[in-house]
Structure formats: structure tokens, C-alpha cells
């Protein structure tokens, strides 16, 4: 059976609200992903494929990079003083990216492609309280995005592209605690799976002839609904309170079989502007991410809950009801001389989850992002980039009250920060 990832909403590996990772090139890391209206190379294929038209027309461009990501610990302190605080495990990851833009194949027409990791998560809680709802959530999404650009008029370019997303994940939840009437539950659920789904994107880029220093970019990436199918292993038992309450039917037993679920990769809209002045480039970007499509999380198993399969506690629909969010980005590039370019960035990213819908599997929070980097031209066709990004994830209140006591997440979350170090290479031929 196909292994599929169960949507565990995202986690710490996500650097934007929800489980989105916007930094998909070394330049983007340095500029806090503000490079929608203006590009220095082949990553235009990902951030705004319409900008491919404005690269040097008789050359092919390729750019690749590797980003190291360190995710700090999260600490949750429950209001209930009878419960101990929980600390998540820190994480370390490597995320690659690759971008290509062709020379003009026909007058004004170019093609490009990007291989990126636009979303991901990795959250792990080892104590009983944290493991009850989020022992382990791991999600990897790889995107292949080919595109075509055409310069419709001098200074005006349009592009269309396809998004092919492959996702895989592992999820584990180990409920341990009280149900009703004093009944205690001890259960384990382990899920694995994958999904392959498709979407599209469109883009515009405009450099007005009356103000050539100005660049405007507009992009839209469609919603991709990841449809997961995979395998589940479940073991669940309840212990009655003395002889008064019997074991609960449907909450005892074992299950090995298939499972399905959906997880939306939300649509997003970007509007960017850039302005060149002397040796400087100033960039601004506004991004709107349509998280409101994420309304609930539901797992469908091959069997209905019964007295012997233990699915009763794992079959409820969890409300998400996320809201659409805005991200504000600013980038600055300084061409220090003909070989060295220095870059800086800042962004503010809003949280998508409300206090009542947030959980330990995805401690979503607003964040402030600071970044810098340097690009050095070794030869006319070969460049290298180093960049660093620090994400200050803001602390927040959790007020997620559930029907079962052990799943209540009410208290204060001290969010761990994220740090990215990226090395990239650009080559033109």
C-alpha cells in the first residue's frame, strides 16, 4: 500500500506561519525572501518566473544551494500546576535548492525550472504530556516547478508554470491520560505515507520605460490539496476506575491498515516593488497566504471504529479554522564594487492559528526575521553566495481546550528560534 504522510500540520521546520518555507535560494535567505520584483539570477524561476525575461538574453543561468537549518527548543508551561512543563527536541536539517533559466529559445521566450522544498515540519515531544498529542510530526514537501516566460511588450513580461508537489511524512501520537469517569487510556498511533498532487502559478513583471530604475512583480501560486494515503498502526487500551466503570468500547484493541487524509498547501499572492539607485537596490514585498482553506484535520481509516480496533480516540475531526495571513518583507542590496554585493533583509510574519486552535504539533506563532549575506563574483560567469537568517519566533498563549483532559493545551509557549546558514553557487553559460 502506498505510504502516505498524514497531515500533521506543520511544525518547527516551517519558517513562516503554518508550515511554509519561503527561503528557497541563498539570495532569498539573505534578503528575507523579498526578491519577488527583482532577481540577481536563476532563482527568478521560482520567485517570479516573469523576471526570467530580463536576465541576459543570450545566456543560460543555473543556481544551486544548500541551507543548514537549526531549530531551537520550544518550552510549554501549562496553567495546570499538576502537570510538568514540556520541552521539544531541537532539530538540525539540510535543505537543497536548484534553479535554471534558459537563454531565449524564441524571440522574447524563455523557459525555467526550480527544485525546491517549499514546506516542511519536524516537531518532537518526548514527555508523556507532549507525546499525547504530538510525539512526532515530520513532513517533507519537494516541489518541481517548470515555467515559461514571454516578454509581451518591451518591459512587460508574463509567465505561467506548473507545480508538482511530492510529500511524505511520519506521525506519532501516544495518548496517555484521563478520558471520562476516571478511565485512563494508554495508546500509540504511528502513521506513514506520501502524496503527489499538482497546481499552477502565474506571474507578471514590469519595468516601465519612463522609469527604468523601477521594477514591479506580481505572482500567484495556486492551492494544492495534498491527498495522503498511507499505513497506520494503532494499539489502544483503557483502564477502568476500579470496578465501577467498564472499559470503553471502541477505545481498546489494535489496528493495522490504511489511512487517508488531506492537507492544503495554501495559495499565496505576492506583490513586490524594487528600485535601483546608484549602487543600491531597495526591495519591498507583501505576501498574502490563504490559510483559511485549512478548516479541519480528519483521518479516514479502512475500518470504522469498533469495539476491537481502538480507533475511537483517533477518529474525531479536529477543527483548525485558520485565518489568512500577511507577511511584510524588505530587502536591501549594495553592489560594493564589480565583484562584491552585500545584502540585508527583514520580515514580519503573522500567525495563522488562533489561541483556541493551536497545538503542540504545530506551535504556530508570529515572527520577526533578520538576515544578511554576501555574493562574490569569482569570474564573469561564476558567483558564490553566503547568507544567514535569524527568525525570532514570538512567545504566545495557547488556549486549546479538548473534551479529553490529557489533550488540553492551555498555557504559555516559549517558542524556539530558527537559524539558517546557506551556501550557493551561480553559473552562466
C-alpha positions as CSV (number, residue, x, y, z in Angstrom):
1,X,0.0,0.0,0.0
2,X,1.1,3.5,-0.8
3,X,2.8,5.1,2.2
4,X,1.4,8.5,2.8
5,X,2.0,11.2,5.1
6,X,-0.6,12.2,7.5
7,X,-1.1,15.8,7.6
8,X,0.3,16.7,10.7
9,X,0.3,20.2,10.3
10,X,3.5,21.7,10.4
11,X,6.0,22.2,13.0
12,X,9.2,23.8,13.7
13,X,10.7,23.1,10.4
14,X,8.3,25.6,9.0
15,X,9.7,29.1,9.0
16,X,6.7,31.1,8.0
17,X,3.2,30.9,9.5
18,X,1.9,27.4,9.3
19,X,4.3,25.0,7.6
20,X,5.6,27.1,4.7
21,X,9.4,27.6,4.0
22,X,9.8,30.7,1.8
23,X,13.6,30.8,1.7
24,X,14.5,28.7,-1.4
25,X,17.8,30.2,-2.5
26,X,20.9,31.8,-0.9
27,X,19.8,35.2,-2.2
28,X,16.4,34.7,-0.7
29,X,17.9,33.8,2.7
30,X,20.0,37.0,2.6
31,X,17.0,39.2,1.6
32,X,14.3,37.5,3.8
33,X,12.6,36.4,0.5
34,X,11.9,40.0,-0.6
35,X,13.2,39.2,-4.1
36,X,9.9,39.0,-6.0
37,X,10.2,42.1,-8.1
38,X,14.0,41.9,-8.7
39,X,16.3,38.9,-9.2
40,X,20.0,38.5,-9.4
41,X,20.0,35.2,-11.2
42,X,18.3,31.9,-11.9
43,X,16.1,31.9,-8.7
44,X,13.8,34.1,-10.7
45,X,12.4,30.8,-12.0
46,X,10.9,30.3,-8.5
47,X,10.3,33.7,-7.0
48,X,8.9,35.4,-10.2
49,X,9.4,33.5,-13.5
50,X,8.3,36.6,-15.4
51,X,11.6,38.1,-14.4
52,X,13.4,35.5,-16.4
53,X,12.8,37.7,-19.4
54,X,15.1,40.4,-18.0
55,X,18.2,38.3,-17.5
56,X,20.9,38.5,-20.1
57,X,19.2,37.1,-23.2
58,X,22.0,35.1,-24.8
59,X,22.9,33.1,-21.7
60,X,21.6,30.2,-19.6
61,X,21.6,30.6,-15.9
62,X,21.8,27.9,-13.2
63,X,21.9,28.4,-9.4
64,X,22.1,25.8,-6.6
65,X,22.5,25.9,-2.9
66,X,22.3,24.1,0.4
67,X,20.8,25.6,3.5
68,X,21.5,24.3,7.0
69,X,18.6,24.9,9.4
70,X,18.8,24.8,13.2
71,X,15.5,24.8,15.1
72,X,15.6,25.7,18.8
73,X,13.7,24.0,21.6
74,X,10.1,25.0,22.4
75,X,9.0,25.1,26.0
76,X,5.4,24.8,27.1
77,X,4.3,25.7,30.6
78,X,0.7,24.5,31.3
79,X,-1.6,26.5,33.6
80,X,-2.4,23.3,35.4
81,X,0.3,23.2,38.1
82,X,-0.2,19.4,38.5
83,X,1.4,19.0,35.0
84,X,5.1,19.4,34.4
85,X,6.3,21.7,31.6
86,X,7.3,20.2,28.3
87,X,10.4,20.8,26.1
88,X,10.6,19.8,22.5
89,X,13.7,18.5,20.9
90,X,15.9,20.8,18.9
91,X,16.4,20.0,15.2
92,X,19.1,20.2,12.5
93,X,18.3,19.8,8.8
94,X,19.8,20.4,5.4
95,X,17.6,21.7,2.6
96,X,18.8,21.9,-1.0
97,X,17.5,24.0,-3.9
98,X,18.2,24.2,-7.6
99,X,17.1,26.7,-10.3
100,X,17.6,27.0,-14.1
101,X,16.7,29.7,-16.7
102,X,17.4,29.1,-20.4
103,X,18.6,31.6,-22.9
104,X,15.9,32.9,-25.3
105,X,14.7,29.9,-27.2
106,X,12.5,32.0,-29.4
107,X,12.3,35.8,-29.6
108,X,11.2,37.0,-26.1
109,X,10.5,33.5,-24.9
110,X,12.4,31.6,-22.2
111,X,11.8,28.5,-20.0
112,X,12.9,27.8,-16.5
113,X,12.5,25.3,-13.7
114,X,13.0,25.1,-9.9
115,X,13.5,22.2,-7.5
116,X,12.6,23.4,-4.0
117,X,11.4,22.4,-0.6
118,X,8.5,24.9,-0.1
119,X,7.1,23.3,3.1
120,X,8.1,21.1,5.9
121,X,7.8,20.3,9.6
122,X,9.7,18.5,12.3
123,X,8.4,18.6,15.9
124,X,9.1,16.0,18.6
125,X,8.0,16.0,22.3
126,X,9.3,13.1,24.4
127,X,7.4,13.5,27.8
128,X,4.0,11.9,28.3
129,X,2.1,15.1,28.1
130,X,3.6,16.3,24.9
131,X,3.6,12.9,23.3
132,X,-0.2,12.5,24.0
133,X,-0.9,14.9,21.1
134,X,2.4,15.3,19.3
135,X,5.1,12.8,20.0
136,X,6.5,13.2,16.5
137,X,5.4,15.1,13.4
138,X,7.7,15.1,10.4
139,X,6.7,16.4,6.9
140,X,8.8,16.9,3.8
141,X,7.5,18.5,0.6
142,X,9.5,18.7,-2.6
143,X,8.3,20.8,-5.5
144,X,9.3,20.7,-9.1
145,X,8.2,23.9,-10.9
146,X,8.8,24.3,-14.6
147,X,7.7,27.6,-16.2
148,X,7.6,29.7,-19.4
149,X,8.0,33.4,-19.7
150,X,7.3,35.8,-22.6
151,X,8.0,39.5,-22.9
152,X,4.7,40.7,-24.2
153,X,5.8,44.3,-24.6
154,X,9.1,46.0,-24.0
155,X,9.4,46.0,-20.2
156,X,6.3,43.8,-19.6
157,X,6.7,40.1,-19.1
158,X,4.2,37.3,-18.2
159,X,4.8,33.7,-17.1
160,X,2.9,30.6,-16.4
161,X,4.1,27.4,-14.7
162,X,3.1,24.1,-13.2
163,X,3.7,22.9,-9.6
164,X,4.3,19.2,-8.9
165,X,4.4,18.5,-5.2
166,X,5.5,15.3,-3.6
167,X,5.2,14.9,0.1
168,X,6.0,12.2,2.7
169,X,5.7,12.2,6.4
170,X,5.7,10.3,9.7
171,X,3.4,11.0,12.5
172,X,3.2,9.5,16.0
173,X,0.8,10.3,18.8
174,X,0.8,8.4,22.1
175,X,-2.3,9.5,24.2
176,X,-1.8,8.8,27.9
177,X,-4.2,10.2,30.5
178,X,-7.7,10.6,31.6
179,X,-10.9,10.2,29.5
180,X,-14.3,10.3,31.3
181,X,-15.4,8.8,34.6
182,X,-11.9,8.3,35.8
183,X,-11.0,6.0,32.9
184,X,-7.3,6.1,31.9
185,X,-6.1,5.5,28.4
186,X,-2.7,4.3,27.1
187,X,-2.4,4.2,23.3
188,X,0.0,4.5,20.4
189,X,-0.6,5.6,16.8
190,X,2.1,5.6,14.2
191,X,1.4,6.8,10.7
192,X,3.5,6.9,7.5
193,X,2.6,8.0,4.0
194,X,3.0,10.1,0.9
195,X,1.1,12.2,-1.7
196,X,1.7,13.5,-5.2
197,X,-0.5,16.4,-6.4
198,X,-0.4,19.3,-8.8
199,X,-1.0,23.1,-9.0
200,X,-0.1,26.1,-11.1
201,X,1.3,29.6,-10.9
202,X,1.2,32.8,-12.9
203,X,3.4,35.9,-12.7
204,X,3.9,39.4,-14.1
205,X,7.0,41.6,-14.2
206,X,7.0,45.3,-15.3
207,X,9.9,47.7,-15.8
208,X,8.4,50.9,-17.1
209,X,10.4,52.6,-19.9
210,X,9.7,56.1,-18.4
211,X,11.2,54.9,-15.0
212,X,13.7,52.1,-15.8
213,X,15.0,52.0,-12.2
214,X,11.6,50.7,-11.0
215,X,10.6,47.0,-11.1
216,X,7.2,45.7,-10.1
217,X,6.4,42.0,-9.7
218,X,3.1,40.1,-9.1
219,X,2.9,36.3,-8.5
220,X,0.1,33.9,-7.6
221,X,0.6,30.3,-6.6
222,X,-2.5,28.1,-6.6
223,X,-3.8,25.9,-3.8
224,X,-2.5,22.3,-3.9
225,X,-4.6,19.9,-1.8
226,X,-2.3,17.1,-0.8
227,X,-4.3,13.9,-0.7
228,X,-2.4,11.4,1.5
229,X,-2.8,7.7,1.6
230,X,-0.8,5.5,3.9
231,X,-0.4,3.0,6.7
232,X,-1.5,3.2,10.3
233,X,-0.5,1.1,13.3
234,X,-2.6,1.6,16.4
235,X,-2.6,0.0,19.8
236,X,-5.1,1.3,22.4
237,X,-6.3,0.2,25.8
238,X,-8.3,1.7,28.7
239,X,-8.1,1.0,32.4
240,X,-11.4,1.4,34.4
241,X,-11.6,3.3,37.7
242,X,-11.8,0.3,40.0
243,X,-14.8,-1.9,39.1
244,X,-17.2,1.0,38.7
245,X,-16.6,2.0,35.1
246,X,-16.0,-0.7,32.4
247,X,-13.5,-0.4,29.6
248,X,-14.8,1.8,26.8
249,X,-15.9,0.1,23.6
250,X,-14.0,1.4,20.6
251,X,-11.1,2.6,22.7
252,X,-9.5,-0.9,23.1
253,X,-7.8,-3.0,20.5
254,X,-5.3,-3.0,17.7
255,X,-5.4,-1.7,14.1
256,X,-3.1,-2.2,11.2
257,X,-4.4,-0.9,7.9
258,X,-4.8,2.0,5.5
259,X,-5.5,5.7,6.3
260,X,-6.3,8.8,4.3
261,X,-6.2,12.5,5.0
262,X,-5.9,15.9,3.2
263,X,-3.6,18.8,3.9
264,X,-3.8,22.0,1.9
265,X,-0.7,23.7,0.7
266,X,-2.3,27.2,0.6
267,X,-2.4,29.6,-2.3
268,X,-0.4,32.8,-1.9
269,X,-0.3,36.2,-3.6
270,X,2.9,38.3,-3.7
271,X,3.2,41.9,-4.8
272,X,6.7,43.3,-4.9
273,X,8.5,46.5,-5.9
274,X,12.2,47.3,-6.3
275,X,14.1,50.4,-7.0
276,X,17.7,50.8,-8.2
277,X,19.6,53.9,-7.2
278,X,23.3,54.2,-7.9
279,X,24.8,51.0,-6.4
280,X,21.8,50.2,-4.3
281,X,18.7,48.1,-4.8
282,X,15.7,48.6,-2.4
283,X,13.0,45.9,-2.3
284,X,9.6,45.6,-0.7
285,X,7.2,42.7,-0.8
286,X,3.8,42.0,0.5
287,X,2.6,38.4,0.7
288,X,-0.9,37.1,1.4
289,X,-1.2,33.4,2.3
290,X,-4.7,31.9,2.1
291,X,-4.5,29.6,5.2
292,X,-8.3,29.8,5.7
293,X,-8.7,26.8,3.4
294,X,-7.3,24.8,6.3
295,X,-10.6,24.2,8.2
296,X,-10.1,20.8,9.8
297,X,-7.9,17.7,10.2
298,X,-9.6,14.4,9.7
299,X,-8.2,10.8,9.3
300,X,-10.2,8.2,7.5
301,X,-9.3,4.6,8.1
302,X,-10.1,1.4,6.2
303,X,-12.3,0.3,9.1
304,X,-15.0,2.2,11.1
305,X,-14.3,2.4,14.9
306,X,-15.4,-0.8,16.6
307,X,-15.1,-2.5,20.0
308,X,-11.9,-4.2,19.0
309,X,-9.8,-1.9,16.8
310,X,-9.1,1.0,19.2
311,X,-10.0,3.7,16.6
312,X,-12.5,5.5,18.8
313,X,-10.0,8.0,20.1
314,X,-8.3,8.6,16.7
315,X,-11.3,9.2,14.5
316,X,-12.5,12.6,15.7
317,X,-12.4,15.6,13.3
318,X,-10.1,18.3,14.7
319,X,-11.1,21.9,13.9
320,X,-8.4,24.2,12.6
321,X,-10.2,27.2,11.2
322,X,-7.0,29.0,10.4
323,X,-7.1,32.6,9.1
324,X,-5.4,34.2,6.1
325,X,-2.1,35.9,7.0
326,X,0.1,38.7,5.7
327,X,3.9,38.8,5.6
328,X,5.8,42.1,5.1
329,X,9.3,41.9,3.7
330,X,12.1,44.4,3.0
331,X,15.4,43.7,1.2
332,X,18.4,45.9,0.5
333,X,21.4,45.1,-1.8
334,X,24.6,47.1,-2.1
335,X,26.9,46.5,-5.1
336,X,30.0,47.4,-3.2
337,X,32.2,47.0,-6.3
338,X,32.1,45.0,-9.5
339,X,32.7,41.7,-7.6
340,X,31.1,42.0,-4.2
341,X,27.4,42.5,-3.4
342,X,26.2,42.8,0.2
343,X,22.5,42.0,1.1
344,X,20.3,42.6,4.1
345,X,16.6,41.7,4.8
346,X,13.8,42.0,7.4
347,X,10.3,40.4,7.5
348,X,7.4,40.2,9.8
349,X,5.2,37.1,9.5
350,X,1.7,36.7,11.1
351,X,0.5,33.6,12.8
352,X,-2.3,31.6,11.1
353,X,-3.7,29.7,14.1
354,X,-5.9,31.2,16.9
355,X,-5.2,30.6,20.6
356,X,-8.1,28.1,20.6
357,X,-6.9,26.1,17.6
358,X,-3.1,26.0,18.1
359,X,-1.4,22.8,19.4
360,X,1.9,21.2,20.3
361,X,2.1,19.5,16.9
362,X,2.4,22.9,15.3
363,X,3.2,25.7,17.8
364,X,2.4,28.3,15.1
365,X,3.4,31.9,16.1
366,X,4.1,35.3,14.6
367,X,7.8,36.0,14.0
368,X,10.4,38.7,13.2
369,X,13.1,37.8,10.6
370,X,16.5,39.3,10.2
371,X,19.0,38.3,7.5
372,X,22.2,39.3,5.7
373,X,24.5,37.8,3.1
374,X,27.3,38.4,0.5
375,X,27.7,37.5,-3.1
376,X,31.1,37.4,-4.7
377,X,31.8,37.1,-8.4
378,X,34.9,34.9,-8.9
379,X,34.7,35.1,-12.7
380,X,32.3,36.9,-15.1
381,X,30.2,33.7,-15.1
382,X,30.8,32.1,-11.7
383,X,29.5,33.5,-8.4
384,X,29.3,32.3,-4.8
385,X,26.9,33.4,-2.0
386,X,26.9,33.1,1.7
387,X,23.9,34.1,3.8
388,X,22.4,33.9,7.3
389,X,18.9,34.3,8.6
390,X,17.6,34.5,12.2
391,X,13.9,34.0,12.9
392,X,12.7,35.3,16.3
393,X,9.6,33.3,16.9
394,X,7.4,35.2,19.4
395,X,6.0,33.7,22.6
396,X,2.3,33.2,22.7
397,X,-0.7,31.9,24.6
398,X,-2.3,28.5,24.0
399,X,-5.9,28.0,25.0
400,X,-6.9,24.8,23.2
401,X,-9.4,23.0,25.4
402,X,-10.5,19.5,24.4
403,X,-13.1,17.1,25.6
404,X,-10.4,14.7,26.9
405,X,-8.3,16.1,29.8
406,X,-4.9,14.8,28.6
407,X,-5.3,16.7,25.3
408,X,-5.9,20.1,26.8
409,X,-3.1,22.5,25.8
410,X,-3.7,25.6,28.0
411,X,-0.7,27.7,29.0
412,X,2.2,29.7,27.7
413,X,4.5,28.6,24.8
414,X,8.1,29.9,24.7
415,X,8.9,29.5,21.1
416,X,12.3,28.4,19.9
417,X,14.1,30.4,17.3
418,X,15.3,29.3,13.9
419,X,18.6,29.9,12.3
420,X,19.6,29.3,8.6
421,X,23.0,29.3,7.1
422,X,23.1,29.0,3.3
423,X,25.8,28.5,0.7
424,X,25.0,29.0,-3.0
425,X,26.7,28.9,-6.4
426,X,25.6,30.7,-9.6
427,X,26.8,29.9,-13.1
428,X,26.1,31.4,-16.5
429,X,26.9,29.8,-19.8
